[in-house]
Amino acid sequence: QVRVVESGGGLVQPGGSLRLSCAASGSIFSLNVMGWYRQAPGKQRELVAIIARDGSTIYTDSLKGRFTISRDNAKNTVYLQMNTLKPEDTAVYYCKAHSPPNDYWGRGTQVTVSS
């Protein structure tokens, strides 16, 4: 059993910053890629960023420069630093952990950007 838990969401004003955390625990043999996805109301879930165990990253182009993904392998934790937030960043942010051959999802954390 693998548990993935996100934290750090909340309400922030436009232009503000938030840092999300995601911790994976349980029967993890080898945690490979971890990543963040988001789903806005009425829209499909989309990729935000992913990071491999060696630190290599992939970002959705539109978020490069504002969002930064990082991880602590010793803690099986991935972070998402979000800067210069915009109202259109409002969404539920989900973490996914890939421990071959399975993917494990968290329940999500709400991020609301509003004045």
DAFENMO-V472434 format. One record per backbone hydrogen bond with DSSP energy under -0.5 kcal/mol. NH is the residue of the N-H (numbers start at 1). CO is the residue of the C=O. E is the energy in kcal/mol with one decimal. If there is no record, write none. Layout:
NH_CO_E ; NH_CO_E
This chain:
3_25_-3.2 ; 5_23_-2.3 ; 7_21_-2.3 ; 10_110_-0.9 ; 12_112_-2.7 ; 15_85_-3.4 ; 16_13_-2.3 ; 18_82_-2.1 ; 20_80_-2.7 ; 21_7_-2.7 ; 22_78_-1.9 ; 23_5_-2.3 ; 24_76_-2.6 ; 25_3_-2.6 ; 27_1_-2.4 ; 28_26_-2.3 ; 29_27_-0.7 ; 32_30_-0.8 ; 32_98_-3.1 ; 34_51_-2.4 ; 35_96_-2.4 ; 36_49_-3.2 ; 37_94_-2.8 ; 38_46_-2.5 ; 39_92_-2.2 ; 43_40_-2.3 ; 46_38_-3.1 ; 48_36_-2.7 ; 49_36_-1.6 ; 50_58_-2.3 ; 51_34_-3.0 ; 52_56_-2.8 ; 55_52_-1.8 ; 58_50_-2.1 ; 60_48_-2.3 ; 63_60_-2.1 ; 64_60_-0.7 ; 64_61_-1.1 ; 65_67_-0.5 ; 66_63_-1.8 ; 67_63_-2.1 ; 68_81_-2.4 ; 70_79_-1.7 ; 72_77_-3.0 ; 73_71_-0.5 ; 75_72_-0.8 ; 76_72_-0.6 ; 76_73_-0.8 ; 77_72_-1.9 ; 78_22_-2.4 ; 79_70_-3.2 ; 80_20_-2.2 ; 81_68_-3.1 ; 82_18_-3.2 ; 82_80_-0.6 ; 83_66_-2.2 ; 83_81_-0.5 ; 84_15_-0.6 ; 85_16_-2.5 ; 89_86_-2.3 ; 90_87_-1.8 ; 91_111_-2.0 ; 92_39_-2.3 ; 93_91_-0.6 ; 93_109_-3.0 ; 94_37_-3.0 ; 94_92_-0.5 ; 96_35_-2.4 ; 97_104_-2.9 ; 98_33_-2.7 ; 99_97_-0.7 ; 99_102_-2.3 ; 100_98_-0.5 ; 102_99_-2.5 ; 104_97_-2.6 ; 106_95_-2.2 ; 109_93_-2.0 ; 111_91_-2.8 ; 112_10_-2.8 ; 114_12_-2.1 ; 114_112_-0.7
